[in-house]
Each structure stands twice: as C-alpha cells, then as structure tokens.
Amino acid sequence: MAAWKQILVAAVILLAAAVAWAGFFPGAPEILARWGMDWAVASTPKTEPGDGAPRQNAAVVQAMVVAAPVTSATINDRLQAIGTGRAAATVAVNPYAAGRLIEFQVTSGAHIEAGQVIARLDSDTEEIALERAKAQRDDARAKVERIRALRSSNTATAVQLTDAELELRNAELSVHDAQLALDRRSVTSPISGVVGILPIEAGNYVTSQTAIATIDDRSSILVDFWVPERFAAAVQIGSALTATPLADPRNVFEGTVTAIDNRIDDKSRTLWVQATIANPADSLRAGMSFQIGMKFSGDTYPAVSPLAVQWGSDGAFVWTVDNGKARRVPVRIIQRNTQTVLVDAPIASGDMVVTEGVQAVRDGGDVMIARGAAQPVDAPAGS
C-alpha cells in the first residue's frame, strides 16, 4: 500500500477515535472546554433514537448513583512511643583520697539515707595528724592565757598578745583541717537511694578515681522518649501521659512531662522529651522500657469512602449531591485509612458524595440516589 494511503487510513482511525472519545468519555466536555475546543463537543453527532427506540428528553434523564454521607475523623490526636527509664538520681561514689579500703558498711541492694557511711579507708595517718594538731592548739591556747595574765600587769605587750592569738587561730584551723581529712576516710552517700552491686572488695587499694558503689534514687523514674516533630508544639511541660512497662503490660503508670529539649534532632527529626513516673512501691527499675501514650486535641478532617475519590487532570475530586444536582469538588488527600480517606475540601459531615455510578455523573447534572444503598461505617483515623 502506498504511503499516502497508509497516512490517510491512520488519520481516519485517529479522527474516529477522537469523535468516539468526545462523545462517550464522561469528562471529555470539561477537558475540551479547558483546552478551548468547545466547538468539538458541539460538532459531535448526537445519537438519535432509531426506529422502535423510545424517545426521551435528555434534559430530564437522571443518573442513578449510590452515595454515602461524609463523616469526620481526627488525626494526630494520639502519640505512641517507646521510652527508657532511669533513676531520678544516680551517683557513682568515689573516695576523696587514695588509701586501703578496710571495710564496707552496706550491702548490695540496701536502702541508705543521705550522709550514711558506705565504706571506710585506713586512717592511722590522719588520726595521728589530728592528735598532733590538737596538741599544738592546746599549747597555743595556754600561751594566750599566760600572755593575757602578763598583759594585765603590763609585763607583756599588746603585740605579743596579738601574735599569740593569731597562733591559736592557726592551730584551731589545723585541727579543723586534720579532722576533715580524717572524716573523709569514711566514704558517705551524697543521696538517699538503693546501693547497686559493689564492684570491689574490702582490702583493695583505691584512689579518687575508683567508683566503689553506685546509688540510685528510685523514688521516681525518669523516662526518656522521642516524639515526631509534628507533635513538638503539642507536647508541653505538665502534659499527662501513661507509661506501660513492656515487661508487664498489665500495669499502667501515670506520669507527667517534666522536661523538653530545646531543639529537634536534625537526623531523626524527633524531639527529646522526659517524663517523671512515681514509684512508691519500688517496682520499677532504671533501664526498663516503657510504652508511652499521650492524647492531644488533634486535627479533624472530612472522611469519605475510598470509592468516592476520583482523579482528573487537575488532581483528586469527589462528586457531591445537593438537591438532586451533582457538584464536582476538588479535594486534597490528607490520609488513607482502611475504610475512609481523610480529605481537605469544602464539604461537611452529612453531605452526600457519590461512591458508585460516577461514570454517568456530570457537573451540574441531575442525579438520583439509589434507595437501600449500604452506608459505610465510620472508621477511626490513625494518629
């Protein structure tokens, strides 16, 4: 076949396809109108009823559709996160000075009070230094008393008395210094809490860098967890939450947010939040993992059936039915759920949207909602 004949046949086929598309595709008139080709719709031949076919007025033909009411759903109203607990206060106890550890006065797991002695170091040298300082103090005090007696008879000068009093003051400071050195041979707890496993035994030589015990204050537990940045503005100091230990889901503890970091982590896009949980029964331990739950007011959006969402060249839309007329409403999809789609659109709860029969619907056209159509059940939106 000659080339010009092939081109002619192809052109005829394309023309026939275009005419068929303009005449039968539901959205063709709108698309052609946007392209400025309204004349193509006007020139499309209308199908006339043949012999024996019933004649109907096209203006009164109504499309039969199935519609469902718009509902509403709330998102971003719940937060679930995994957190890690730690003691309200944790102290690793180190001695002030080096020496031989001669005894522990506590055992692992014991509850102690602040200031209670944990262990003792050898203190012979410090005891001798204290006795020497006391002797020097007593001698300085006796000297001051002698000079005061001589001063009353003008035998001693005022300068001698001043020097003696200064010597006494220095001797008293030496006693205080020696007493402090002796007291520091007894290692005390700076906080109240529970003693952990003791890492060394009595008899070991320790320095100021040696941790001889770890003490946890478990009167309350701090839980560190991270929340997505979309909740950053919603989380506030004092916000209530629930904490469920993953090891024992039967117990649910209540707590409050006590600290919020001042920045979003740029790698994980999360915010560090800290909560406090009371632990009066001492059933919680540092290092436990918790399921954190929080509730917020959230954002409410219209929810429609997934069958109602249609797509055109300009994006998603739905067909609404108002007084028997169809109206094309553009929508922006917010979230897809199992039974509903949350959209941002100028529609309200109770509005009817077409779910079946959309092929026969035209913007502004007459529609009839089929009776007895099943209505979708509201489905909760995820957070």
LINFENPE-V81423 format. One record per residue. N is the residue number from 1. SS is DSSP state (H for helix, E for strand, C for the rest). PHI is phi in whole degrees, 0 to 359 (none if undefined). OMEGA is omega in degrees with one decimal (999 if undefined). Layout:
n | ss | phi | omega
N | SS | PHI | OMEGA
N | SS | PHI | OMEGA
//
This chain:
n | ss | phi | omega
1 | C | none | -178.2
2 | C | 294 | -177.8
3 | H | 298 | -178.0
4 | H | 294 | 177.4
5 | H | 290 | 177.7
6 | H | 298 | 178.9
7 | H | 296 | -179.4
8 | H | 296 | 178.9
9 | H | 297 | 179.5
10 | H | 297 | -179.9
11 | H | 294 | 179.0
12 | H | 297 | 180.0
13 | H | 297 | 179.2
14 | H | 297 | 178.9
15 | H | 296 | 179.6
16 | H | 295 | 178.6
17 | H | 295 | 179.4
18 | H | 294 | 179.2
19 | H | 296 | 179.5
20 | H | 297 | 179.2
21 | H | 296 | -179.4
22 | H | 294 | -176.3
23 | H | 272 | -171.3
24 | H | 241 | -179.9
25 | C | 287 | -173.4
26 | C | 300 | -176.6
27 | C | 266 | -175.9
28 | H | 297 | -179.5
29 | H | 303 | -179.2
30 | H | 292 | -179.1
31 | H | 295 | 179.5
32 | H | 294 | 178.0
33 | H | 294 | 177.8
34 | H | 292 | 178.3
35 | C | 276 | -178.3
36 | C | 75 | -177.8
37 | C | 239 | 178.9
38 | H | 300 | -178.7
39 | H | 298 | -179.8
40 | H | 292 | 178.0
41 | H | 290 | -179.2
42 | H | 294 | -177.6
43 | C | 274 | 179.8
44 | C | 289 | -177.4
45 | C | 295 | 178.2
46 | C | 272 | 179.2
47 | C | 285 | 179.2
48 | C | 263 | 178.2
49 | C | 296 | -179.2
50 | C | 279 | 179.7
51 | C | 297 | 177.6
52 | C | 85 | -180.0
53 | C | 275 | -178.9
54 | C | 291 | 177.8
55 | C | 272 | 179.0
56 | C | 230 | 175.3
57 | C | 278 | -176.5
58 | H | 300 | -176.5
59 | H | 290 | -175.7
60 | H | 254 | 178.7
61 | C | 285 | 179.7
62 | C | 249 | 176.8
63 | E | 280 | 177.8
64 | E | 272 | -176.0
65 | E | 227 | 170.2
66 | E | 251 | -176.9
67 | E | 232 | 178.7
68 | E | 225 | -179.2
69 | E | 285 | 174.6
70 | C | 285 | 173.8
71 | E | 249 | 177.1
72 | E | 227 | 179.8
73 | E | 215 | -177.9
74 | E | 246 | 177.3
75 | E | 238 | -178.7
76 | C | 57 | 179.0
77 | C | 257 | 179.2
78 | E | 223 | 178.1
79 | E | 233 | 174.1
80 | E | 239 | -179.1
81 | E | 212 | 176.7
82 | E | 255 | -179.6
83 | E | 237 | 179.6
84 | E | 241 | -178.0
85 | E | 271 | 173.2
86 | E | 211 | -176.3
87 | E | 293 | 178.2
88 | E | 299 | 175.9
89 | E | 210 | 178.8
90 | E | 227 | -177.9
91 | E | 230 | 169.4
92 | E | 266 | -173.2
93 | E | 271 | 176.4
94 | E | 239 | 175.5
95 | C | 289 | 179.7
96 | C | 287 | -175.9
97 | C | 219 | -179.5
98 | C | 278 | 178.1
99 | E | 164 | 179.5
100 | E | 271 | 177.6
101 | E | 282 | -173.8
102 | E | 263 | 179.5
103 | E | 196 | 168.1
104 | E | 259 | 178.5
105 | C | 249 | 175.1
106 | C | 225 | 176.2
107 | C | 239 | 178.6
108 | C | 298 | 179.7
109 | C | 89 | -178.8
110 | C | 282 | 175.0
111 | E | 267 | -177.2
112 | E | 234 | 178.9
113 | C | 258 | 178.3
114 | C | 299 | -179.6
115 | C | 91 | -179.8
116 | C | 286 | -178.6
117 | E | 287 | 178.6
118 | E | 265 | -176.0
119 | E | 208 | 178.5
120 | E | 233 | 174.9
121 | E | 256 | 176.0
122 | C | 300 | -171.3
123 | C | 224 | -178.5
124 | H | 300 | -178.6
125 | H | 298 | -178.2
126 | H | 291 | 177.9
127 | H | 293 | 178.0
128 | H | 295 | 179.7
129 | H | 298 | 178.8
130 | H | 292 | 178.9
131 | H | 297 | 178.4
132 | H | 297 | -179.6
133 | H | 294 | 177.8
134 | H | 294 | 179.3
135 | H | 296 | 178.0
136 | H | 296 | 178.1
137 | H | 294 | -179.5
138 | H | 296 | 179.1
139 | H | 294 | 179.0
140 | H | 294 | 179.3
141 | H | 293 | 178.8
142 | H | 295 | 178.6
143 | H | 296 | 178.5
144 | H | 298 | -179.3
145 | H | 294 | 178.8
146 | H | 295 | -177.7
147 | H | 294 | 177.0
148 | H | 295 | 177.5
149 | H | 293 | 177.7
150 | H | 291 | -178.9
151 | H | 292 | 179.7
152 | H | 293 | 177.2
153 | C | 257 | 178.8
154 | C | 62 | 176.4
155 | C | 278 | 178.6
156 | C | 251 | -178.3
157 | C | 269 | 177.9
158 | H | 293 | 179.1
159 | H | 295 | 178.5
160 | H | 298 | 178.9
161 | H | 294 | 179.4
162 | H | 296 | 178.9
163 | H | 296 | 179.9
164 | H | 293 | 178.4
165 | H | 295 | 177.2
166 | H | 294 | 177.9
167 | H | 297 | 177.7
168 | H | 295 | 179.8
169 | H | 297 | 178.1
170 | H | 294 | 178.1
171 | H | 293 | 177.5
172 | H | 296 | 176.9
173 | H | 294 | 177.5
174 | H | 294 | 176.5
175 | H | 296 | -179.9
176 | H | 297 | 179.6
177 | H | 294 | 179.2
178 | H | 293 | 178.2
179 | H | 296 | 178.7
180 | H | 296 | 178.3
181 | H | 298 | 178.8
182 | H | 291 | 179.9
183 | H | 297 | -178.8
184 | C | 285 | 171.2
185 | C | 282 | 172.1
186 | E | 257 | -177.2
187 | E | 275 | -177.1
188 | E | 249 | 179.6
189 | C | 273 | 178.7
190 | C | 281 | -179.2
191 | C | 224 | 171.6
192 | C | 274 | -179.0
193 | E | 170 | -176.7
194 | E | 249 | -179.5
195 | E | 281 | 175.8
196 | C | 278 | 178.2
197 | C | 295 | -178.5
198 | C | 286 | -172.5
199 | C | 279 | -178.6
200 | C | 228 | 179.8
201 | C | 249 | 175.0
202 | C | 298 | -177.4
203 | C | 106 | 178.9
204 | C | 283 | 174.5
205 | E | 272 | -176.6
206 | E | 238 | 175.7
207 | C | 236 | 179.1
208 | C | 290 | 178.1
209 | C | 262 | -177.1
210 | C | 269 | 175.0
211 | E | 276 | -176.5
212 | E | 265 | 178.8
213 | E | 195 | 174.5
214 | E | 238 | -176.2
215 | E | 240 | 178.6
216 | E | 247 | 171.1
217 | E | 268 | -176.0
218 | E | 258 | 176.9
219 | E | 299 | 171.6
220 | E | 215 | -178.3
221 | E | 245 | 174.0
222 | E | 266 | -179.7
223 | E | 244 | 176.4
224 | E | 263 | 175.3
225 | E | 214 | -175.1
226 | E | 238 | -177.2
227 | E | 244 | 176.6
228 | E | 299 | -174.2
229 | H | 295 | 178.1
230 | H | 291 | 177.3
231 | H | 262 | -173.8
232 | C | 301 | -178.7
233 | C | 283 | -176.4
234 | C | 276 | -178.5
235 | C | 281 | -178.5
236 | C | 230 | 173.9
237 | C | 299 | -178.9
238 | C | 94 | 178.6
239 | C | 297 | -179.4
240 | E | 280 | 177.9
241 | E | 206 | 173.8
242 | E | 241 | 179.8
243 | E | 230 | -179.6
244 | E | 246 | 177.3
245 | E | 298 | 179.1
246 | C | 294 | 179.2
247 | C | 282 | -178.4
248 | C | 213 | -176.0
249 | C | 295 | -179.2
250 | C | 287 | -178.6
251 | C | 262 | 178.2
252 | E | 239 | -178.5
253 | E | 251 | 176.9
254 | E | 258 | -180.0
255 | E | 209 | 179.2
256 | E | 224 | 176.1
257 | E | 284 | -177.5
258 | E | 245 | 179.6
259 | E | 205 | 178.2
260 | E | 227 | 179.3
261 | E | 294 | -175.5
262 | E | 265 | 179.7
263 | E | 205 | 175.0
264 | E | 273 | 176.0
265 | E | 292 | -173.9
266 | C | 284 | 178.4
267 | C | 267 | -178.5
268 | C | 262 | -177.5
269 | C | 57 | 178.6
270 | E | 231 | -179.2
271 | E | 245 | 179.9
272 | E | 280 | -179.3
273 | E | 233 | -179.6
274 | E | 234 | -179.9
275 | E | 238 | 178.9
276 | E | 243 | 178.9
277 | E | 238 | 177.2
278 | E | 292 | -177.7
279 | C | 226 | -175.1
280 | C | 294 | -178.9
281 | C | 273 | -179.5
282 | C | 56 | -179.7
283 | C | 267 | -178.5
284 | C | 255 | -178.9
285 | C | 232 | 174.1
286 | C | 296 | -179.3
287 | C | 95 | 179.0
288 | C | 290 | 177.3
289 | E | 259 | -175.3
290 | E | 228 | 169.3
291 | E | 269 | -176.5
292 | E | 265 | 176.9
293 | E | 233 | 177.3
294 | E | 224 | 179.1
295 | E | 238 | -179.9
296 | C | 227 | 178.2
297 | C | 292 | 175.5
298 | C | 74 | 179.7
299 | E | 240 | -177.8
300 | E | 256 | -179.4
301 | E | 226 | 172.0
302 | E | 296 | 179.0
303 | E | 239 | -179.5
304 | E | 235 | 176.3
305 | C | 292 | 176.9
306 | H | 302 | 179.4
307 | H | 290 | -177.0
308 | H | 280 | -176.0
309 | C | 278 | 177.9
310 | E | 244 | -178.1
311 | E | 234 | 175.1
312 | E | 233 | -178.4
313 | C | 293 | -179.8
314 | C | 255 | 175.8
315 | E | 117 | -175.7
316 | E | 280 | 176.6
317 | E | 203 | 174.3
318 | E | 227 | 174.8
319 | E | 260 | 174.6
320 | E | 257 | 179.8
321 | E | 245 | -179.9
322 | E | 227 | -179.0
323 | C | 57 | 177.6
324 | C | 77 | 179.4
325 | E | 248 | 178.3
326 | E | 270 | 178.8
327 | E | 225 | -178.9
328 | E | 272 | -175.6
329 | E | 240 | 175.3
330 | E | 296 | -179.9
331 | C | 225 | 172.0
332 | E | 242 | -175.4
333 | E | 285 | 179.2
334 | E | 263 | -176.7
335 | E | 201 | 175.4
336 | E | 258 | 176.3
337 | C | 244 | -176.4
338 | C | 295 | -174.3
339 | C | 244 | -177.9
340 | C | 222 | 173.1
341 | E | 236 | 178.6
342 | E | 273 | -175.3
343 | E | 230 | 172.1
344 | E | 252 | -173.9
345 | C | 201 | 178.3
346 | C | 281 | 176.1
347 | C | 231 | -176.5
348 | C | 234 | 177.4
349 | C | 301 | -178.7
350 | C | 99 | 175.5
351 | C | 296 | -179.5
352 | E | 267 | 176.5
353 | E | 237 | -177.3
354 | E | 284 | 178.1
355 | E | 248 | 178.4
356 | E | 222 | -177.8
357 | C | 89 | -177.4
358 | H | 293 | -177.8
359 | H | 294 | -176.8
360 | H | 263 | -174.9
361 | C | 269 | 174.9
362 | C | 236 | 178.9
363 | C | 297 | -178.4
364 | C | 86 | -178.8
365 | C | 282 | 178.1
366 | E | 281 | 178.1
367 | E | 225 | 176.4
368 | E | 233 | -179.0
369 | E | 276 | 179.9
370 | C | 295 | -179.8
371 | C | 281 | 176.5
372 | C | 77 | 179.4
373 | C | 288 | -178.9
374 | C | 292 | -179.9
375 | C | 257 | -179.1
376 | C | 289 | 177.7
377 | C | 270 | 179.6
378 | C | 301 | 178.3
379 | C | 245 | -179.8
380 | C | 293 | 178.7
381 | C | 275 | 177.0
382 | C | 281 | -178.6
383 | C | 277 | 999
//
